[in-house]
Amino acid sequence: MSKFLPSSSKIRAFFLLAFVVVIVCGAFFSTLQNDFVFWDDDVHLYENITLRSLDYEHVRNIFTEKVNKLYIPLTTLSFALEYHYFGYDPFIYHLNNLILHVGVVALIFWLGLSLGLSALGSALTALLFGIHPMHVESVAWVTERKDV
């Protein structure tokens, strides 16, 4: 960010980004109370035996096999890490979806700055992306992490 803004604008940009992050987190805060859904979380989480261990064989399977006809190794690896450290605690899975979404919002803000938008323009762009209804399912539903 420092490369794109004079030093007097860095503080303003930081506060604008912080404001956007607070709004986006507020919009999705209620998702942290969600449970798993048995639509296809069962296939991607409960019935997916490659999540049960982080040994060589399981990690290799994560990167070589499909889940529900989808090749999503990074999503599956993130589920395996969560399962290893927290078991099936839905709060952790939903929190990670929210953190990833907020990270993408911050990247959108940075991209706007790098393309020459003002800090306010970048903040509005990131905010629109962050709270757009199209992203609700990706943040609120654990299995849709592949879209975040």
C-alpha positions in Angstrom: 0.0 0.0 0.0 2.9 2.4 0.7 4.0 2.2 -2.9 0.7 3.6 -4.1 -0.1 6.4 -1.6 1.7 9.4 -0.2 2.4 9.0 3.5 -0.4 11.4 4.5 -2.9 9.2 2.7 -1.7 5.9 4.2 -3.4 6.6 7.5 -6.7 7.5 5.8 -6.4 4.3 3.6 -5.8 2.2 6.7 -8.9 3.6 8.4 -11.0 3.1 5.3 -9.9 -0.5 5.0 -10.5 -1.0 8.7 -14.0 0.4 8.3 -14.7 -1.9 5.4 -13.4 -4.9 7.3 -15.7 -4.0 10.3 -18.7 -3.7 8.1 -18.0 -7.0 6.3 -17.4 -8.8 9.5 -20.6 -7.3 11.0 -22.6 -8.4 7.9 -21.4 -12.0 8.3 -21.0 -12.2 12.1 -24.2 -14.3 12.5 -22.7 -17.1 10.3 -20.3 -17.9 13.2 -23.3 -19.4 15.0 -24.2 -21.8 12.1 -23.9 -25.5 12.3 -22.9 -27.8 9.5 -25.6 -28.5 6.9 -26.2 -32.0 5.7 -26.5 -31.0 2.1 -23.0 -31.9 1.1 -21.0 -31.1 4.2 -21.5 -34.8 4.9 -19.6 -35.7 1.7 -16.9 -33.1 2.1 -16.4 -33.4 5.9 -18.0 -36.3 7.7 -17.6 -39.0 5.1 -14.3 -37.8 3.7 -11.7 -40.1 5.2 -8.8 -38.2 3.8 -9.4 -35.5 6.4 -8.8 -37.9 9.3 -5.0 -37.7 9.3 -2.2 -35.5 8.1 0.2 -38.3 7.3 1.8 -38.7 3.9 -0.9 -41.1 2.5 -3.8 -38.9 3.4 -2.2 -35.7 2.2 -1.3 -37.4 -1.1 -4.9 -38.5 -1.4 -6.0 -34.9 -0.8 -4.0 -33.8 -3.8 -4.8 -36.8 -6.1 -8.5 -37.6 -5.5 -11.7 -35.7 -6.2 -14.4 -35.1 -3.6 -18.0 -35.3 -4.9 -16.6 -35.0 -8.5 -14.6 -31.8 -7.6 -10.9 -31.4 -7.5 -10.5 -29.0 -4.5 -7.2 -30.0 -2.8 -6.6 -26.7 -1.0 -10.1 -26.6 0.4 -9.8 -30.3 1.5 -6.4 -29.6 3.0 -7.8 -26.7 5.0 -10.6 -29.0 6.3 -8.0 -31.6 7.3 -6.0 -29.0 9.2 -9.2 -27.9 11.0 -10.2 -31.4 11.8 -6.7 -32.2 13.1 -6.7 -29.3 15.5 -10.3 -28.7 16.3 -12.3 -31.8 15.3 -15.8 -31.0 14.0 -16.3 -27.6 15.7 -18.4 -25.7 13.2 -17.4 -22.3 14.7 -13.8 -22.8 13.5 -14.9 -23.8 10.0 -17.2 -20.8 9.7 -14.6 -18.5 11.2 -12.0 -19.6 8.6 -14.5 -18.9 5.8 -15.0 -15.4 7.2 -11.3 -14.8 7.6 -10.7 -15.9 4.0 -13.5 -13.7 2.7 -12.1 -10.7 4.6 -8.7 -11.4 3.2 -10.1 -11.3 -0.3 -11.8 -8.0 0.5 -8.5 -6.6 1.6 -6.9 -7.8 -1.6 -9.7 -6.1 -3.6 -8.9 -2.9 -1.7 -5.2 -3.2 -2.6 -6.0 -4.0 -6.2 -8.1 -0.9 -6.5 -5.2 1.2 -5.1 -2.7 -0.5 -7.5 -5.0 0.3 -10.4 -5.1 4.0 -9.5 -8.3 4.3 -7.7 -8.4 6.6 -4.7 -8.5 5.2 -1.2 -12.2 6.0 -1.0 -12.8 4.4 -4.4 -10.9 1.3 -3.4 -12.8 1.1 -0.1 -16.2 1.4 -1.9 -15.2 -1.3 -4.3 -14.0 -3.6 -1.6 -17.1 -2.9 0.5 -19.4 -3.7 -2.5 -17.6 -6.9 -3.1 -17.5 -7.8 0.6 -21.2 -7.4 1.3 -22.7 -8.3 -2.0 -25.4 -11.0 -1.6 -23.7 -13.2 -4.1 -21.1 -14.0 -1.5 -23.4 -15.0 1.3 -23.5 -18.7 0.4 -19.7 -18.8 0.0 -19.1 -17.5 3.5 -22.1 -19.0 5.4 -21.8 -22.6 4.1 -18.7 -24.5 5.1 -18.4 -26.5 1.9 -18.6 -23.4 -0.3 -15.1 -22.4 0.9 -13.9 -23.5 -2.5 -15.6 -20.4 -3.8 -14.2 -18.0 -1.3 
